[in-house]
Amino acid sequence: MLSRQFDCDDLEVQDEIFTYQVHIKGHHNAERFTHDYNTKSKHTNLKYRCAGTSGIDAFTGGILDDNLSIALEPECASVFYQSLRSEQINGDIGLKASGCKYMVVDLGGGTVDISVHQKMESQTLKELCRVSGGDCGGTSVDTEFLNVMKKVFGEEIATEFQTNDPASFLDLLRSFESIKRTIETSQTGPLKVKIPYFTLSNFCKLKYNKTLEEQVDSSELKASFSVKNGHFYIEIEFLRGLFAKTLTNLNSLISNTFEQKRVNDVKTIVLVGGFAECALVRDSVKSEFSKKRVIIPE
């Protein structure tokens, strides 16, 4: 959140660090550098004054100063939650009562963002702690899956996909995404992931002079990983293991937030975002914080 008078000196970081952060993370992440949560900024826009960068000046885009504000995703989710009907939140309307406190955990693709709010008598929301987060969203599980691919086919497989068949690479990730959303904690038996069979077969032939099936069978993961009818068949326990690091980091983030003095009496966790659709995530949070009430709005 940056005003016309808010620049790198206010952010207390070197120009080149700020420039690099904007380059890799996008303009909306600039507010993460501030120490005082932007209390200096009466109005906000997306124009920043860091040498060598460029941005969108909201003040010159036809938007009046008083009509523009920038909010983080969990804050928006919290406001949206207040508008839901009781049947969309399992009949629970307690969080709409004045004085009620709750934590919003926004489970996105790349990151998880956490905020804690209290409903005020004025029907506004008070933020009890600064928004925090980490890179343990859904794509962190994708990274583990890609690491498995590298173990089976070698480091070059990523370059092969990106250079010669990026469309098939996206198809593979979409297929894995459907598994992430549907896998259950108590599920048994192998799960199948549709694969770009031609691309992988051609790669194995040129690189190892083997068929795709022969390459998989010769890998160290052959007990948990197989190929049949154009699909990977992955043993369920092995697949659940791909979530382990992500779930540990997620629960640590939530636990660290609860340790803050103004938050330790909060009894309710609201899970939102696409990654919240994953049963493994929901069950892990419910198990780790069994004394808390966990709500997943529909």
DAKAJO-V439618 format. One record per pair of residues at least 4 apart in sequence whose ideal C-beta (glycine too) atoms are under 6 Angstrom apart, sorted by sequence separation. I is the first residue (numbers start at 1). GAP is how many residues later the second one is. If there is no record, write none. Layout:
i,gap
I,GAP
I,GAP
//
This chain:
i,gap
2,4
6,4
13,4
21,4
25,4
34,4
63,4
71,4
84,4
120,4
136,4
149,4
153,4
156,4
159,4
160,4
161,4
162,4
179,4
196,4
197,4
203,4
204,4
210,4
221,4
234,4
243,4
272,4
279,4
13,5
22,5
58,5
63,5
71,5
84,5
86,5
95,5
107,5
150,5
210,5
217,5
228,5
234,5
258,5
271,5
120,6
204,6
257,6
258,6
275,6
8,7
48,7
86,7
95,7
106,7
208,7
226,7
47,8
117,8
118,8
149,8
161,8
204,8
286,8
46,9
105,9
225,9
285,9
8,10
46,10
47,10
58,10
117,10
118,10
104,11
201,11
204,11
216,11
224,11
46,12
116,12
179,12
200,12
45,13
103,13
116,13
45,14
82,14
179,14
213,14
224,14
212,15
115,16
101,17
176,17
113,18
114,18
175,18
27,19
100,19
175,19
13,20
113,20
276,20
98,21
112,21
11,22
43,22
111,22
112,22
98,23
269,23
111,24
112,24
172,24
112,25
267,25
268,25
269,25
270,25
271,25
44,26
78,26
111,26
267,26
77,27
110,27
27,28
109,28
168,28
77,29
108,29
109,29
110,29
1,30
74,30
109,30
19,31
22,31
145,31
168,31
18,32
74,32
19,33
73,33
197,33
19,34
165,34
6,35
15,35
15,36
1,37
194,37
195,37
243,37
247,37
251,37
3,38
74,39
78,39
192,39
193,39
1,40
3,40
73,40
75,40
74,41
192,41
7,42
8,42
1,43
160,43
190,43
191,43
190,44
190,45
2,46
78,47
191,48
187,49
72,59
152,64
152,67
1,69
152,69
184,95
185,95
181,96
145,97
181,97
183,97
144,98
180,98
185,98
141,101
141,102
141,105
140,106
136,110
136,113
136,114
134,119
129,131
129,133
128,134
129,134
128,135
138,137
112,138
137,138
114,143
116,147
116,150
103,163
101,165
108,165
102,166
103,166
104,166
105,166
106,166
107,166
106,167
102,168
107,168
107,169
77,195
89,206
89,208
88,209
88,210
84,213
//
